[in-house]
């Protein structure tokens, strides 16, 4: 299976750089796997696609300001893990400056590079806590082509975000309002979306790609609710990966805290999820491979072509797709 099999042409103007004024105003392409049909709807119509016994499972991770700039503005850090009270694992720019012992200042905090890891990440230790609220920025995806703005602090979070720790938002959840969520039987998992969200698939053969690991948690109440559900609907690929990872690694969806590098691509046998709400994903991405596994590559290819023709808005702040 070739990575190029998951490519498609996207006019740049269809990439949503900003959200709509109203969360629930997004369009929704409904993909029916059994009938092989496509319907153009609005996200506000989502509750009408539920049925008796459904359980909507959402990822309640909260995006943290993980991007930092040095006081001189010439150096950039993307924190991808917290290793201790003042010790971070980071991606850095420019890499050639961040040799062992290199000093970087963020506000009142001074950090030193302790180690350069095999993959190029740096371990940096600070002499005091960095003021994240003052100096941190949201790490918006590069395809937005802009820096984060004040409005992103609220709009790049779901209305139910709770557990802080993600670098990127679980974007399928950005469409929900409290009123729509209240109309749907639901439960929460937590998966902290990591830097792998931004990393392209660089190998030619899909099977050779190595996934990043992400931490997740399934509470007791959620595991119990899933056990009694008729159909489990994953809200977002992160929720789907969490549920399918638990089923694969623990013999079912149980209350557990773990991490996963599950890679879902065509040929995968789904164990838990019966439907999926998701945004539109980048060409040749692991997330496009996941939805192709769930709905079938041919149908997803047709759906994406239709979305382009109908001028849907793509990616994080864009429109969504409901696959039933």
C-alpha positions as CSV (number, residue, x, y, z in Angstrom):
1,X,0.0,0.0,0.0
2,X,1.5,3.3,-1.1
3,X,1.3,6.6,0.7
4,X,0.6,8.2,-2.7
5,X,-2.7,6.3,-2.8
6,X,-4.0,8.7,-0.2
7,X,-3.2,11.9,-2.1
8,X,-5.7,14.4,-3.5
9,X,-5.7,17.9,-4.9
10,X,-6.9,20.6,-2.7
11,X,-7.2,24.3,-3.7
12,X,-5.4,26.3,-1.1
13,X,-8.4,28.7,-0.7
14,X,-10.4,25.8,0.8
15,X,-8.1,25.6,3.9
16,X,-9.9,27.2,6.8
17,X,-7.5,29.6,8.4
18,X,-10.2,30.9,10.9
19,X,-13.3,29.4,12.4
20,X,-16.8,30.4,11.5
21,X,-18.6,32.9,13.8
22,X,-20.9,30.1,15.2
23,X,-19.4,26.7,16.1
24,X,-22.4,24.7,14.9
25,X,-22.7,26.5,11.5
26,X,-20.3,24.1,9.8
27,X,-21.4,22.0,6.9
28,X,-21.5,18.2,7.4
29,X,-21.1,15.7,4.6
30,X,-22.9,12.5,5.6
31,X,-21.3,9.3,4.2
32,X,-23.4,6.2,4.4
33,X,-21.2,3.2,4.1
34,X,-23.9,0.6,3.5
35,X,-25.6,2.6,0.7
36,X,-22.5,4.2,-0.7
37,X,-24.2,7.6,-0.6
38,X,-23.3,11.2,0.2
39,X,-25.6,13.8,1.7
40,X,-24.9,17.5,2.2
41,X,-26.1,18.6,5.7
42,X,-25.4,21.1,8.5
43,X,-23.7,20.2,11.8
44,X,-26.8,21.5,13.6
45,X,-28.7,18.6,12.2
46,X,-26.4,16.0,13.9
47,X,-28.8,14.9,16.6
48,X,-31.2,13.7,13.9
49,X,-28.7,11.1,12.9
50,X,-28.7,9.4,16.4
51,X,-30.7,6.4,17.2
52,X,-31.8,4.4,20.3
53,X,-28.9,3.0,22.1
54,X,-26.2,5.3,20.6
55,X,-23.3,6.6,22.7
56,X,-21.2,9.5,21.4
57,X,-17.7,9.3,22.8
58,X,-15.7,12.6,22.9
59,X,-12.1,13.5,23.7
60,X,-12.0,16.0,26.5
61,X,-8.4,16.9,26.2
62,X,-7.5,20.6,26.6
63,X,-4.9,22.3,24.4
64,X,-2.1,23.9,26.3
65,X,0.1,26.8,25.0
66,X,3.1,24.6,24.0
67,X,5.0,27.0,21.6
68,X,7.5,29.4,23.1
69,X,9.9,32.0,21.7
70,X,13.1,33.1,23.3
71,X,13.3,36.7,24.6
72,X,15.4,37.7,21.5
73,X,12.7,36.3,19.2
74,X,15.3,34.2,17.3
75,X,14.7,30.8,18.8
76,X,11.5,28.7,19.0
77,X,10.6,25.7,21.2
78,X,7.7,23.4,20.8
79,X,7.2,21.5,24.0
80,X,6.2,17.9,23.3
81,X,6.5,16.4,26.7
82,X,7.0,17.5,30.3
83,X,9.7,15.3,31.9
84,X,9.9,17.0,35.3
85,X,8.9,20.2,37.2
86,X,11.2,22.3,35.0
87,X,12.4,19.8,32.4
88,X,10.9,19.7,28.9
89,X,11.4,17.6,25.8
90,X,11.2,20.0,22.8
91,X,11.4,20.4,19.1
92,X,13.5,23.5,18.4
93,X,14.4,26.0,15.7
94,X,17.1,26.6,14.6
95,X,18.4,23.2,15.5
96,X,22.1,24.1,14.9
97,X,22.0,26.5,17.8
98,X,20.6,24.1,20.4
99,X,23.8,22.1,21.2
100,X,24.3,20.6,24.7
101,X,24.9,23.5,27.2
102,X,23.1,26.1,25.0
103,X,21.3,28.7,27.0
104,X,17.8,30.0,26.1
105,X,15.8,32.6,28.0
106,X,12.0,32.7,28.1
107,X,10.8,35.6,30.3
108,X,12.5,35.3,33.6
109,X,13.4,31.6,33.1
110,X,16.7,30.4,31.7
111,X,17.0,27.0,30.2
112,X,20.0,24.8,29.2
113,X,20.1,22.0,26.7
114,X,20.9,18.8,28.6
115,X,20.7,16.3,25.8
116,X,20.2,16.0,22.0
117,X,18.1,12.9,21.4
118,X,18.5,10.6,18.4
119,X,15.4,12.0,16.6
120,X,16.6,15.6,17.1
121,X,14.5,16.5,20.1
122,X,16.2,18.4,22.9
123,X,15.9,17.9,26.6
124,X,15.9,21.3,28.2
125,X,16.0,22.2,31.9
126,X,15.0,25.6,33.2
127,X,16.1,27.3,36.4
128,X,12.6,28.2,37.3
129,X,9.0,27.6,36.0
130,X,8.2,29.3,32.7
131,X,5.2,31.6,32.8
132,X,3.2,29.6,30.3
133,X,0.2,31.9,30.3
134,X,2.3,34.9,29.5
135,X,4.8,33.5,27.1
136,X,3.1,30.4,25.7
137,X,1.4,30.3,22.3
138,X,-1.0,27.8,20.9
139,X,0.8,25.7,18.3
140,X,-1.7,26.2,15.4
141,X,-1.1,23.8,12.5
142,X,1.3,25.2,9.9
143,X,-1.3,25.0,7.1
144,X,-3.3,27.8,8.7
145,X,-0.5,30.1,7.6
146,X,-0.7,32.5,10.6
147,X,0.2,32.9,14.2
148,X,-2.3,32.3,17.0
149,X,-4.6,35.2,17.9
150,X,-6.4,36.1,21.1
151,X,-9.7,34.5,19.8
152,X,-7.9,31.1,19.3
153,X,-7.5,30.7,23.1
154,X,-11.3,30.0,23.2
155,X,-12.1,28.7,19.7
156,X,-9.2,26.2,19.4
157,X,-10.8,24.4,22.4
158,X,-13.9,22.2,22.5
159,X,-16.6,23.5,24.8
160,X,-16.1,20.4,27.0
161,X,-12.2,20.6,27.2
162,X,-11.1,19.6,30.6
163,X,-7.9,17.6,30.9
164,X,-4.9,19.8,30.0
165,X,-2.1,18.3,28.0
166,X,-2.7,18.4,24.2
167,X,-0.6,20.2,21.7
168,X,-3.4,20.2,19.0
169,X,-7.2,20.2,19.3
170,X,-9.4,17.2,18.7
171,X,-11.0,19.1,15.9
172,X,-14.2,17.2,15.3
173,X,-15.3,18.4,18.7
174,X,-14.9,22.1,17.8
175,X,-18.3,22.1,16.2
176,X,-20.2,21.3,19.4
177,X,-22.2,23.7,21.4
178,X,-23.4,22.9,25.0
179,X,-26.9,22.7,23.7
180,X,-26.2,20.2,20.9
181,X,-24.1,18.1,23.3
182,X,-26.9,18.0,25.8
183,X,-29.2,16.4,23.3
184,X,-26.8,13.4,22.7
185,X,-26.1,10.5,25.1
186,X,-22.3,10.9,25.6
187,X,-19.2,9.9,27.5
188,X,-15.6,11.1,27.5
189,X,-12.2,9.7,27.0
190,X,-8.9,11.7,27.1
191,X,-6.2,11.4,24.6
192,X,-3.6,14.2,24.6
193,X,-3.0,15.0,20.9
194,X,0.7,15.1,20.3
195,X,3.2,16.5,17.8
196,X,2.6,13.6,15.5
197,X,-0.5,15.3,14.3
198,X,1.8,17.7,12.3
199,X,4.3,15.1,11.1
200,X,3.8,13.9,7.5
201,X,4.2,10.3,6.4
202,X,7.6,10.2,4.8
203,X,7.9,6.6,3.7
204,X,6.7,5.3,0.4
205,X,5.0,2.2,1.8
206,X,2.3,2.8,4.3
207,X,3.1,-0.3,6.4
208,X,6.6,1.1,7.1
209,X,5.4,4.2,8.8
210,X,6.1,4.4,12.6
211,X,3.3,6.1,14.6
212,X,4.0,8.5,17.5
213,X,2.8,7.5,21.0
214,X,0.0,9.5,22.7
215,X,-1.3,9.2,26.3
216,X,-4.9,8.3,26.9
217,X,-7.3,7.6,29.7
218,X,-10.7,5.8,29.8
219,X,-12.7,6.5,33.0
220,X,-14.8,3.8,34.7
221,X,-18.0,5.6,33.8
222,X,-17.1,5.6,30.1
223,X,-16.1,2.0,30.0
224,X,-19.5,1.1,31.7
225,X,-21.4,3.2,29.3
226,X,-19.8,1.6,26.2
227,X,-20.5,-1.8,27.6
228,X,-24.2,-1.0,27.6
229,X,-24.3,0.9,24.3
230,X,-25.9,-0.3,21.1
231,X,-23.7,1.7,18.8
232,X,-20.6,3.6,19.7
233,X,-20.0,6.8,17.7
234,X,-16.5,8.2,17.9
235,X,-16.3,12.0,17.8
236,X,-12.9,12.5,16.1
237,X,-10.1,10.2,15.1
238,X,-8.5,10.6,18.5
239,X,-11.5,9.1,20.3
240,X,-11.6,6.3,17.7
241,X,-7.9,5.6,18.2
242,X,-8.4,5.5,22.0
243,X,-11.2,3.1,21.9
244,X,-9.7,0.8,19.3
245,X,-6.3,0.8,21.1
246,X,-8.0,-0.2,24.3
247,X,-9.8,-3.0,22.6
248,X,-6.7,-4.2,20.9
249,X,-4.3,-4.0,23.9
250,X,-6.6,-4.8,26.8
251,X,-9.1,-7.2,25.3
252,X,-12.0,-4.6,25.3
253,X,-12.8,-1.1,26.4
254,X,-11.9,-1.0,30.0
255,X,-11.1,1.7,32.5
256,X,-7.4,2.2,31.9
257,X,-4.6,4.8,31.6
258,X,-2.1,3.9,28.9
259,X,-0.4,5.2,25.8
260,X,-0.8,4.0,22.2
261,X,0.9,4.1,18.9
262,X,-2.0,2.4,17.1
263,X,-1.9,2.9,13.3
264,X,-5.2,2.3,11.5
265,X,-5.1,2.0,7.8
266,X,-7.1,0.0,5.2
267,X,-7.3,-3.6,6.2
268,X,-7.8,-2.9,9.9
269,X,-10.7,-4.7,11.6
270,X,-12.7,-2.3,13.8
271,X,-13.7,-3.7,17.2
272,X,-15.6,-0.9,18.9
273,X,-16.8,2.0,16.7
274,X,-19.9,1.9,14.6
275,X,-19.8,5.5,13.3
276,X,-17.4,8.4,13.2
277,X,-17.7,12.2,13.2
278,X,-14.5,13.7,11.8
279,X,-13.1,16.7,10.0
280,X,-11.4,16.6,6.6
281,X,-7.8,15.6,6.7
282,X,-4.5,16.4,5.0
283,X,-3.5,14.5,1.9
284,X,-1.3,11.4,2.6
285,X,-1.9,11.7,6.3
286,X,-2.4,8.9,8.8
287,X,-5.8,10.4,9.6
288,X,-6.9,10.1,6.0
289,X,-5.7,6.5,6.1
290,X,-7.8,5.9,9.2
291,X,-11.1,7.2,7.6
292,X,-10.3,5.3,4.5
293,X,-10.0,2.1,6.6
294,X,-13.4,2.9,8.2
295,X,-15.4,3.9,5.1
296,X,-13.4,2.3,2.3
297,X,-10.8,4.0,0.2
298,X,-13.0,4.3,-2.9
299,X,-15.9,5.9,-1.0
300,X,-13.6,8.3,0.9
301,X,-12.0,9.3,-2.4
302,X,-15.4,10.1,-3.8
303,X,-16.4,12.0,-0.7
304,X,-13.3,14.2,-0.7
305,X,-13.7,14.9,-4.4
306,X,-17.3,15.9,-3.7
307,X,-16.3,18.1,-0.8
308,X,-13.8,19.9,-3.0
309,X,-16.4,20.4,-5.8
310,X,-18.9,21.8,-3.3
311,X,-16.3,24.1,-1.7
312,X,-16.3,22.7,1.8
313,X,-13.8,24.2,4.3
314,X,-10.9,21.8,5.1
315,X,-8.9,20.9,8.1
316,X,-8.9,22.0,11.8
317,X,-11.3,25.0,11.5
318,X,-13.2,23.5,8.6
319,X,-16.3,21.5,8.0
320,X,-17.0,17.9,9.1
321,X,-18.0,14.5,7.8
322,X,-20.3,12.0,9.6
323,X,-19.5,8.4,8.5
324,X,-22.4,6.0,9.4
